Every structure is written in structure tokens, then in C-alpha cells.
Amino acid sequence: MSLIVKLKVLEKLVEDGFFSQYLNFIKESDENEFKLTTKKLEIILDNRDERELKEIKNVELISNTNLGVFILYCHIRCSFVKPFGAEIFVYRYRLIKDLDYNTIKGVKQNIAINNLNPSSIEEARMFLTRLSKSNKFEFNIGQFSEFMEVFDFYKTLYNEINNNDNYKIESISKPLKFISIENKEIFDNNNKLLDKFNEFKPFYDNSKTIIGYLIPENVFDRLNNELKNNVLNILGIKVLDNNKIYNKLTKQKDNLFVSNLELIDNINNKNIMEIEVINILEEEKHLTIYIISKEELNYKYINLYDRGQQIKIESINNSLKLINQGNSGSAIELIEYLIGDSQIPNYHDNLIVNDEVLSYTKELNNSQKQAFLKAIDGSPITLIKGPPGTGKTHVINSIVQYITKELKQKVIISSQTHVAIDNVLDKLVQNKDPIIPKRITNKINKYSEEMIDKTLYRTWGLNLLKWLNETNDKLLANKIIKDIKKYKGEEVINFTINNNNDYFVTGATTTTTAISGKKGLELFECYDWLIIDEVSKCPITEVLRYLPYVNKIILVGDDYQLAPLLEFSKDQVKHLSSYDEDMFDKLEKTYKESIFSKTILKAKQSERLVLLNENYRSTPQIFNSYNVFYDNELIGRRNGIEDKKVYFDNNKNIDLNNKDIFFIDSLNATDTSLPGSTSRINVQECKSIAIILKEIYKSCLNKKEVSLCIIFSYKDQLKKFIKENNKLINEVKKSFKNFEIDTVDAFQGRETDIVLVSTVVVDVTKKSFLVDFRRINVALSRARDKLFIFGSTNLKKLEMKSPNNSKRKYLNEIISYIEDKGLKIKITTEGEILNDTRDSEIRITKS
């Protein structure tokens, strides 16, 4: 059935003679065959009835002509301007001469142009609905050959981007001793250095925020073993800063090396040494780059060289070659299950659940037990959706215990972040019957082979005291405890000396540079399982990297949290000779859609998806604020007041003890952008955050047991806050167990006792990061005991995209909930705190 449409065209296209000829051609035809496709489905619902579609944006209408393939970029919509009916608005076109029309995928549709008598509104809605539901409409990497095409384009683009540079070394300092601010045992109760440490010298970052102390050699010798273990040896490398390179090197610090080579390329890159940077200080004409190093160095250059990306691309390319050649075991089948058309098999009915199996589920709740049983049932793919605080690591621990001890099979533990991997490995080591893992990384890690013996002593070894106290043989236990306390030797457990490099669990990030060439085949020979945690942030490329080595995959994540990010934007690459807009749109869609969100519907249909639904992290008030993103399907298991970790004195300004969630409205606030920046700042909100942070600092009674963080939605707001509040930040860092400040992207997979969230936005009519509900979900769900949200009541009007692509005013629900159950606070431009009691505003104090 043909669709008859009114045609509207962007004004500047009307003046294009070539385009006008094409329009006349399709207007004169009774109907034309088009293929319809889109890179990303964007639907607009009718405001009068949100059950009905009003428009699909950014559709590609593709037709075949004697000149080549013609693509119209347009919006298809219901027009309520007479004559009512179907309408197409064209805003761009493209002619591709050497493209075979028959190879293009899309929905075939005959379309006729008639500006006086279009298809009716009802017919237009039926067409839009049918189009949106077609599995041929939205671009979808469903074939391996398509993925290879997109990946080849990605490689070509990246090879053309050249971030490499070199900086001549002016001087290298003698070795220095550094201890992090995280070591609170060096402070007294007033956050002053203990007398025996008064020779320590404060060490600041470039924003004047303290990160630790430098220790004189003679003082280091007097430290106890525990503190010595936490001291790092560092060097300061000084380079000229003629071109103001601080920002560049700060962003690229993971890609810095030292060598005697002025230029690095793919041939001589084996002659460089990777460095781990802990600080970069900007001086008048120099930069000093502080690195961790056990020995003095003698090199001529610091090289900026993105070897990590080169190795990652090479590693993925090798995996794809193995898959393409059919030399990769189960990989082809796994790809078909993950991104192809094949249905995911479900062997759950074959699982025999006996006492041996159930022994691994004793400490699991019902949904965790279900996830465990799904994961071990022999099916090739299992997805575990783990919303915040639902015990993903706890479940992974049980699964790995069973696989390694009962099945005697080997497991790769992976994630984008080192923190997520180490959290899993910590659990494995802390069991009474531990599993000793190995980490693959170029940097020193507590689970790398040179450190594992010390790590075992500090984790499992020290837990031995706890387990001895729990034993029934108190006489023997007391004797062993007494002997351990007398022990003055080396703090190691000699495991690696007899292990022969035989590990059943190996941890490696999805982006690691430590696996290149054929090394993957050697390292992962005889491995059966791949478990990826926080997989929602992983693009498909990073998952494919490990497919040739395994035959079963467990994906653990949450599609309601942050999605993958492409390393470069369209603006950064559109000037390159290899740039192609259509291919870039395909790349962006492929990369930004996580493998988890792509596979979740298929997994659900095959009953290979399990939702962990019990939250143990947040107090009820905090939990309820972000449970709205899950349609209140999660169950809160925190008891609230009784099990709180944070205690305050009777603060006369804010009721910090009896309320757990707060909304802080900065009166008369505005948001703006700095010249040349797309980020935003909010001056008044910055001041309000400092005021509340001071109240928390003054009132918290057990700071050394409490972690605290501030999560910023915008980077410029973060920079402004740090610049204006150095002294306060440094005092808080000294006094609290842990204090971090960063943007929301840095916090996924983590949790903190007290969380402050800066939203910045006042003008909700402007484009904003906040429309993505996943960013707000991540920010709020980091909090365990106290949550402070800073924002404007205008946020109640902000429409956010919900998981089903409809619009929903989540922040209206959250702020209204806080007004009812939590505490709303207003802060004036003069710094006065006003408690909003709903019935009246009581002026409390002037800060």
C-alpha cells in the first residue's frame, strides 16, 4: 500500500538546482519505491494522546536513480496543518554513485507526493507504528560482515587521528617517598599530622588540592611496616611547557612513556617504557610529571603515544580474524547469539540441582539464587541485570566458586575498570577456602604476580585471625593468634613459588594493553568462561575481543546505567580524509549501544535474563528516590535508622540525623556557559555546595569511618568548585575516610556513605545532559546513608527519556518525594539556610 505525503523542504535546498531536478522527478511519478532506514529510532508521541505516534525523526529515504543512490534525510510526521495528513520534511540529501541499491537494508515502501491530498492522520499513524516496529528499519549490526565493515572504518579513522607527541626531558629528580592522603593513621583527631610525622611535606596537585605527603628518607626508616607498605617511590620529570601542554598531558596521562627516541612508531614502539603518573604540576615555563618508579631513570624524552589503542585495535582485529577464519571454537555461535539472528539456547531444564549445587547458594537471596542457577546450567549465554546495590559481586563470587571448584574450569573476569575487577577478586580471596587469581596488567596491581604473595597476607592472612576467633577449639585458636601477633618476619604468604603459573581465575580489563599479538591465545588457552561485570559500559568491540578463547559468557550489568562512549566526536573527525558521514553514524550507533542493552531483549525471550531485585545499599528514603527509574520494582532491604554508618551531632541548621535525603534549591540561581565551552556552570549552586559541605564537615561525628563524594553533572562546574574551595576540600580530605570529587562518569560501579549531587541546570529549555535518565540514576544510586541533591525546582518540568523512549518527568517525582519524606532546603544568595517545612519557611542561620 502506498503512502501519500505532503513534501516540505529546508529552504536552502530549494535553491539547489540538482536537488530540485530530483524533486521534480519524484513528484512527477505516480509513486516511487524507497527503502526506509534510520541509524537510531527517535519517535515523538502525540502530546494529546501519548499512546499515538506523531513523528519519527532522522529517517533516511533511499531511492535508486540512473545517477546513483539518492538519500533524503528527513522527518516523517503527522501534519495538523491543512490539509491534515502524512508529511515528510527533508533537511539534507546525498548522492552516492558507486553504491549498489540492492545491498542496502531497510523497509521497502512506495511513496507518492501530493501536497493537496495526503494520506490521512490515521493512515499516517498506522504507517509510523508499523515502521517503528519493523526489525528492518533501525540500523542493526546483525551480520558479521556488517560489523567488519564498521570496524574497518573505525580503524581507518583512528589511524588518521594522530595524538602522538614527544617532550624533551630537562631533568629527573632523585627518588622521593610519597604517602597518599588516604592513610588516615598519620593524623590526630584534629586532622593535624601526628608529632612523629611533622617532617612530612604536603604534596598538592595543580589545583592546590592535597593528595598526600613527601617523606624525608630518615623519617621513612622510622615508619612501621604497615605504613612502609603504603609508601610509593616517585620521581619528578621536568619538561618545557612552551605550548601549554598541561591539559593535553592530563587527559592523556595513561598514554605517556619514557624513551631515548624522539619519534615513536609501530616499528620502534617496543623500546619505550610505560610510566604511571600520579601528579602533573604546572610551573611558569615547565611541567613536572611525577611518576611511580622503584629506581632512578635515565631517558631523554617523554613520549605521548597511544599504544593502548593500537594494541586494543590489534587485539580485536586478531580476534575478528580468528572468528572469520573459523579458528575460534564457539565464537561464531556466540556472535550469532549476541548480535545476530540466532535464538539464545536455554538448557536450564537439564540442570540437576542437588545438595552440592545448593551449598553455593546458602548466602544468596531468591533472585541471586536464580541468577546463580541460570549461570551454571550449561547454556552459552546468561545475562544478569544488577541494578545498584543488588549484590552483583556477591553472585559472581558464588558462580566462580562453583565453576572452579566443582567443574574444575577456568574463568576470565573482565570489566572496563580495574576497580570492578578487583572487587570481584577481593571477594574470591576473602573466602575461607580462597581462590587465588591473577591479574593481567602492565601496571603494578595487588593481584599481579609480583604482588600476590603480599596481597594474600594482607587479605586472607589477616582474615585468619577472624576465623580463628570463630572456631570451637579456643585453646588452639588462642595459641595461633598469640604466635601471629609475635610474628616480625616478612609479611607474605609464599604462594607463587609453588604455583607454576597455574591460575583458575584471570582478571583483565576489556581495554588492557597487556594482551597483544598471539599473547591472548597463550594466556587464555584452556579457559572456558568469560564473566564481564559492569558490561553496560562496554561497546561490542571490547566484548568480541575475548570471544575466541571461551565457550560460555555471563554478562553482568544494568542497561539503566551509563552507556559506552565513543573516543572521538563527529566534530573531531569530520575534517579527516577518511571520514564518511553515513559510516560514522553507523559507527556511533554500534559503539554507543552496549552489548548488554542490545542482547537483553533476546535474552528475555529465551529466558536467559535474571533481574537481581533486592537492594542492600541505600536507606529507604534514598532507595525510593532512584527506584522510580525501575518503576518501583526493586525491594529495599536496608533497615534505615538502625543500621546507619554516619552519625551527626544535633546540627541546629539541618536535621542531618533524622532525614536521609535532601533537595537544596539555590535561590535566584542561573546557569551559563563559559566562552567557547559547551559545559555549564551555576555560581550560586557552587556556593550552596560549599555551605552544605561545611555543615557536614562540622557535624559528622565519625569522619574517619565515613566516605564522602561530590558528583558533578558538568565538568566546568567541577573545575569552578575546586578552584574556589581548595582549603575546605583539603580539610575534608584529611578528616574523612575517603573524599572524591568528579563527574558522574567516574562513579559507576561505586558506592559512598554521603553523596552530594550537582545538577547545575536552571534553564530546562536548553539542551542538557540531564535528559538521559541514566546519568541521574547513577548519581543518586551511589549513596548509602545520606544524599544531597542540588538543583532548581525548574527541574520538575524537565522531560527525560524513559527506557521505552517515552518522555517522563522523573525529577518531578523525585523532588516531590523529597518534599514529602525528606527535607527541602533553600539557600539565599547571602548564604542563609531556609528549611522548607511545606507550610512555612523558617530562617535558621546565616553561614
Rosetta blueprint (number, residue, H / E / L):
1 M L
2 S L
3 L E
4 I E
5 V E
6 K E
7 L E
8 K E
9 V E
10 L L
11 E H
12 K H
13 L H
14 V H
15 E L
16 D L
17 G H
18 F H
19 F H
20 S H
21 Q H
22 Y H
23 L H
24 N H
25 F H
26 I H
27 K H
28 E H
29 S L
30 D L
31 E L
32 N E
33 E E
34 F E
35 K E
36 L E
37 T E
38 T E
39 K L
40 K L
41 L L
42 E E
43 I E
44 I E
45 L E
46 D E
47 N L
48 R L
49 D E
50 E E
51 R E
52 E E
53 L E
54 K E
55 E E
56 I E
57 K E
58 N E
59 V E
60 E E
61 L E
62 I E
63 S E
64 N E
65 T E
66 N L
67 L L
68 G E
69 V E
70 F E
71 I E
72 L E
73 Y E
74 C E
75 H E
76 I E
77 R E
78 C E
79 S E
80 F L
81 V L
82 K L
83 P L
84 F L
85 G E
86 A E
87 E E
88 I E
89 F E
90 V E
91 Y E
92 R E
93 Y E
94 R E
95 L E
96 I E
97 K L
98 D L
99 L L
100 D L
101 Y H
102 N H
103 T H
104 I L
105 K L
106 G L
107 V E
108 K E
109 Q E
110 N E
111 I E
112 A E
113 I E
114 N L
115 N L
116 L L
117 N L
118 P L
119 S L
120 S L
121 I H
122 E H
123 E H
124 A H
125 R H
126 M H
127 F H
128 L H
129 T H
130 R H
131 L H
132 S H
133 K H
134 S L
135 N L
136 K L
137 F L
138 E E
139 F L
140 N L
141 I L
142 G L
143 Q L
144 F H
145 S H
146 E H
147 F H
148 M H
149 E H
150 V H
151 F H
152 D H
153 F H
154 Y H
155 K H
156 T H
157 L H
158 Y H
159 N H
160 E H
161 I L
162 N L
163 N L
164 N L
165 D E
166 N E
167 Y E
168 K E
169 I E
170 E E
171 S E
172 I E
173 S L
174 K L
175 P L
176 L E
177 K E
178 F E
179 I E
180 S E
181 I L
182 E L
183 N L
184 K H
185 E H
186 I H
187 F E
188 D L
189 N L
190 N L
191 N L
192 K L
193 L E
194 L L
195 D H
196 K H
197 F H
198 N L
199 E L
200 F L
201 K E
202 P E
203 F E
204 Y E
205 D L
206 N L
207 S L
208 K L
209 T L
210 I E
211 I E
212 G E
213 Y E
214 L E
215 I E
216 P L
217 E H
218 N H
219 V H
220 F H
221 D L
222 R L
223 L L
224 N L
225 N H
226 E H
227 L H
228 K H
229 N L
230 N L
231 V E
232 L E
233 N E
234 I E
235 L E
236 G E
237 I E
238 K E
239 V E
240 L E
241 D L
242 N L
243 N L
244 K L
245 I L
246 Y H
247 N H
248 K H
249 L H
250 T H
251 K H
252 Q L
253 K H
254 D H
255 N H
256 L E
257 F E
258 V E
259 S E
260 N L
261 L L
262 E L
263 L L
264 I L
265 D L
266 N L
267 I L
268 N L
269 N H
270 K H
271 N H
272 I L
273 M E
274 E E
275 I L
276 E E
277 V E
278 I E
279 N E
280 I E
281 L E
282 E E
283 E L
284 E L
285 K L
286 H E
287 L E
288 T E
289 I E
290 Y E
291 I E
292 I E
293 S L
294 K L
295 E L
296 E L
297 L L
298 N L
299 Y L
300 K L
301 Y E
302 I E
303 N E
304 L E
305 Y L
306 D L
307 R H
308 G H
309 Q H
310 Q H
311 I H
312 K H
313 I H
314 E H
315 S H
316 I H
317 N H
318 N H
319 S H
320 L H
321 K H
322 L H
323 I H
324 N H
325 Q L
326 G L
327 N L
328 S L
329 G L
330 S L
331 A H
332 I H
333 E H
334 L H
335 I H
336 E H
337 Y H
338 L H
339 I L
340 G L
341 D L
342 S L
343 Q L
344 I L
345 P L
346 N L
347 Y L
348 H H
349 D H
350 N H
351 L L
352 I L
353 V L
354 N L
355 D H
356 E H
357 V H
358 L H
359 S H
360 Y H
361 T H
362 K L
363 E L
364 L L
365 N L
366 N H
367 S H
368 Q H
369 K H
370 Q H
371 A H
372 F H
373 L H
374 K H
375 A H
376 I L
377 D L
378 G L
379 S L
380 P L
381 I E
382 T E
383 L E
384 I E
385 K E
386 G L
387 P L
388 P L
389 G L
390 T L
391 G L
392 K H
393 T H
394 H H
395 V H
396 I H
397 N H
398 S H
399 I H
400 V H
401 Q H
402 Y H
403 I H
404 T H
405 K H
406 E L
407 L L
408 K L
409 Q L
410 K E
411 V E
412 I E
413 I E
414 S E
415 S L
416 Q L
417 T L
418 H H
419 V H
420 A H
421 I H
422 D H
423 N H
424 V H
425 L H
426 D H
427 K H
428 L H
429 V H
430 Q H
431 N L
432 K L
433 D L
434 P L
435 I L
436 I L
437 P L
438 K E
439 R E
440 I L
441 T L
442 N L
443 K L
444 I L
445 N L
446 K L
447 Y L
448 S L
449 E L
450 E L
451 M L
452 I H
453 D H
454 K H
455 T H
456 L H
457 Y H
458 R H
459 T H
460 W H
461 G H
462 L H
463 N H
464 L H
465 L H
466 K H
467 W H
468 L H
469 N H
470 E H
471 T L
472 N L
473 D L
474 K H
475 L H
476 L H
477 A H
478 N H
479 K H
480 I H
481 I H
482 K H
483 D H
484 I H
485 K H
486 K H
487 Y L
488 K L
489 G L
490 E L
491 E L
492 V L
493 I L
494 N L
495 F L
496 T H
497 I H
498 N H
499 N L
500 N L
501 N L
502 D L
503 Y L
504 F L
505 V E
506 T E
507 G E
508 A L
509 T L
510 T L
511 T L
512 T L
513 T L
514 A L
515 I L
516 S L
517 G L
518 K L
519 K H
520 G H
521 L H
522 E H
523 L H
524 F L
525 E L
526 C L
527 Y E
528 D E
529 W E
530 L E
531 I E
532 I E
533 D L
534 E L
535 V H
536 S H
537 K H
538 C L
539 P L
540 I H
541 T H
542 E H
543 V H
544 L H
545 R L
546 Y L
547 L H
548 P H
549 Y H
550 V L
551 N L
552 K E
553 I E
554 I E
555 L E
556 V E
557 G E
558 D L
559 D L
560 Y L
561 Q L
562 L L
563 A L
564 P L
565 L L
566 L L
567 E L
568 F L
569 S L
570 K H
571 D H
572 Q H
573 V H
574 K L
575 H L
576 L L
577 S L
578 S L
579 Y L
580 D L
581 E H
582 D H
583 M H
584 F H
585 D H
586 K H
587 L H
588 E H
589 K H
590 T H
591 Y H
592 K H
593 E L
594 S L
595 I H
596 F H
597 S H
598 K H
599 T H
600 I H
601 L H
602 K H
603 A H
604 K H
605 Q H
606 S L
607 E L
608 R L
609 L E
610 V E
611 L E
612 L L
613 N L
614 E E
615 N E
616 Y L
617 R L
618 S L
619 T L
620 P H
621 Q H
622 I H
623 F H
624 N H
625 S H
626 Y H
627 N H
628 V H
629 F H
630 Y H
631 D L
632 N L
633 E L
634 L L
635 I E
636 G E
637 R L
638 R L
639 N L
640 G L
641 I H
642 E H
643 D H
644 K L
645 K L
646 V L
647 Y L
648 F E
649 D L
650 N L
651 N L
652 K L
653 N L
654 I L
655 D L
656 L L
657 N L
658 N L
659 K L
660 D L
661 I E
662 F E
663 F E
664 I E
665 D E
666 S E
667 L L
668 N L
669 A L
670 T L
671 D L
672 T E
673 S L
674 L L
675 P L
676 G L
677 S L
678 T L
679 S L
680 R L
681 I E
682 N L
683 V H
684 Q H
685 E H
686 C H
687 K H
688 S H
689 I H
690 A H
691 I H
692 I H
693 L H
694 K H
695 E H
696 I H
697 Y H
698 K H
699 S H
700 C E
701 L L
702 N L
703 K H
704 K H
705 E H
706 V L
707 S E
708 L E
709 C E
710 I E
711 I E
712 F E
713 S L
714 Y L
715 K H
716 D H
717 Q H
718 L H
719 K H
720 K H
721 F H
722 I H
723 K H
724 E H
725 N L
726 N H
727 K H
728 L H
729 I H
730 N H
731 E H
732 V H
733 K H
734 K H
735 S H
736 F L
737 K L
738 N E
739 F E
740 E E
741 I E
742 D E
743 T E
744 V H
745 D H
746 A H
747 F L
748 Q L
749 G L
750 R L
751 E L
752 T E
753 D E
754 I E
755 V E
756 L E
757 V E
758 S E
759 T L
760 V L
761 V L
762 V L
763 D L
764 V L
765 T L
766 K L
767 K L
768 S L
769 F H
770 L H
771 V H
772 D E
773 F H
774 R H
775 R H
776 I H
777 N H
778 V H
779 A H
780 L H
781 S L
782 R L
783 A E
784 R E
785 D E
786 K E
787 L E
788 F E
789 I E
790 F E
791 G L
792 S L
793 T H
794 N H
795 L H
796 K H
797 K H
798 L L
799 E L
800 M E
801 K E
802 S L
803 P L
804 N L
805 N L
806 S L
807 K E
808 R E
809 K L
810 Y H
811 L H
812 N H
813 E H
814 I H
815 I H
816 S H
817 Y H
818 I H
819 E H
820 D H
821 K H
822 G L
823 L E
824 K E
825 I E
826 K E
827 I E
828 T L
829 T L
830 E L
831 G L
832 E E
833 I E
834 L E
835 N E
836 D E
837 T L
838 R L
839 D L
840 S L
841 E E
842 I E
843 R E
844 I E
845 T E
846 K E
847 S L
